[in-house]
Amino acid sequence: MADLRVFEVPKDARARICAWTDLRQLDTWLDRAVIATSIADLFD
């Protein structure tokens, strides 16, 4: 069974994600979130 990773999302990162309208980029971030160890991993 996979472990759930939980980390705090800073306000600036949350604002960036919520304001984004490019569905391809949002899908990429979602894919990365599965293996991310930090919020920075989403945007690299």
Backbone as a ProteinNet text record, in pm:
[ID]
protein_1_A
[PRIMARY]
MADLRVFEVPKDARARICAWTDLRQLDTWLDRAVIATSIADLFD
[TERTIARY]
84.2	0	88.4	54.1	131.3	111.8	218.2	210.3	159.9	77.5	27.9	130.4	171.5	266.2	188.7	219.2	151.4	256.4	246.7	333.8	256.7	299.1	232.1	259.5	155.8	169.5	173.6	286.7	297.1	193.1	156.8	53.8	88.7	214.8	252.7	237.2	271.6	255.4	107.4	28.3	-116.6	-178.8	-139.7	-192.2	-153.9	-28.9	18.2	-64.5	-85.6	-161.4	-307.4	-367.9	-509.3	-534.9	-436.8	-453.7	-424.3	-360.2	-317.8	-437.6	-441.1	-554	-513.1	-385.4	-335.7	-355.3	-451.1	-483.8	-369.1	-287.7	-172.8	-73.6	-49.8	43	-14	-143	-206.4	-196.6	-214.3	-203	-59.9	37.7	178.3	205.8	156.4	175.8	108.6	-7.2	-75.4	7.4	61.5	147.9	269.2	330.7	448.4	413.5	292.9	251.6	251.3	233.1	230.1	364.8	473.5	607.3	685	627.5	697.2	730.3	846.8	886	879.6	857.5	841.4	760.3	706.7	628.3	716.6	844.1	936.4	946.3	926.3	932.2	826	717.2	611.5	656.3	735.3	768.2	903	979.8	1111.6	1098.7
-118.4	0	124.2	221.9	344.7	432.1	499.8	594.7	728.5	792.6	925.2	1027.8	1111.9	1218	1345.7	1407.6	1531.6	1636	1750.4	1860.6	1990.8	2089	2218.2	2288.9	2347.5	2421.4	2570	2636.2	2778.9	2859.9	2973.9	3057.4	3094.1	3125.4	3163.6	3047.6	2926.7	2809.6	2778.2	2789	2765.2	2865.2	2991.2	3094.7	3064.4	3021	2987.6	2873.5	2770.5	2654	2691.9	2765	2800.5	2896.6	2979	3077.4	3019.3	2903.8	2846.6	2794.2	2816.8	2771.6	2669.5	2645.7	2549.5	2407.9	2337	2203.2	2104.3	2119.2	2029.2	2047.3	2173.5	2199.7	2149.3	2171.1	2120.7	1968.7	1902.2	1756.3	1712.7	1785.9	1756.5	1769.8	1878.5	1898.5	1786.7	1743.1	1632.9	1505.1	1475.7	1357.9	1367.1	1483.5	1502.4	1492.7	1534.9	1533.7	1392	1293.8	1154.1	1111.6	1164.4	1122.8	1234.5	1352.1	1467.5	1444.6	1493	1491.1	1630.5	1730.7	1868.3	1942.7	2056.4	2135.3	2183.3	2204.7	2247.8	2144.3	2017.3	1911.6	1928.9	1994.6	2014.4	2108.5	2208.3	2315.9	2300.2	2197.7	2177.6	2126.8
0	0	0	-79.8	-89.9	33.9	71.4	181.8	130	209.4	174.9	218.2	125.7	158	183	293.1	327.7	360.2	296.5	330.6	314.9	390.3	388	255.6	199.9	74.9	109.5	81	110.2	32.5	86.2	23.5	-119.9	-146.8	-282.8	-381.2	-337.7	-423.9	-444.9	-338.6	-350.1	-448.1	-438	-528.4	-672.7	-693	-828.2	-887.6	-809.5	-856.8	-883.8	-793.4	-807.4	-923.3	-955.6	-1063.6	-1201.8	-1205.9	-1333.9	-1410.5	-1540.9	-1623.6	-1730.4	-1746	-1844.7	-1789.7	-1845	-1793.9	-1808.6	-1911.6	-1927.2	-1812.6	-1775.8	-1665.9	-1533.9	-1512.6	-1390.6	-1383.1	-1496.6	-1501.7	-1470.4	-1522.2	-1493.1	-1344.1	-1283.9	-1140	-1059.9	-1103.8	-1035.2	-1042.3	-1159.5	-1174.4	-1082.1	-1077	-992.1	-843.5	-807.9	-666.9	-609.6	-694.9	-649.6	-592.2	-648.3	-604.3	-535	-524.8	-466.9	-320.1	-282	-141.3	-81.2	-167.7	-122.7	-228.1	-190.9	-286.4	-401.8	-376.5	-481.9	-593.2	-561.3	-663.2	-771.1	-739.3	-839.1	-950	-912.6	-1004.9	-1073.7	-1040.3	-1102.3	-1243
[MASK]
++++++++++++++++++++++++++++++++++++++++++++

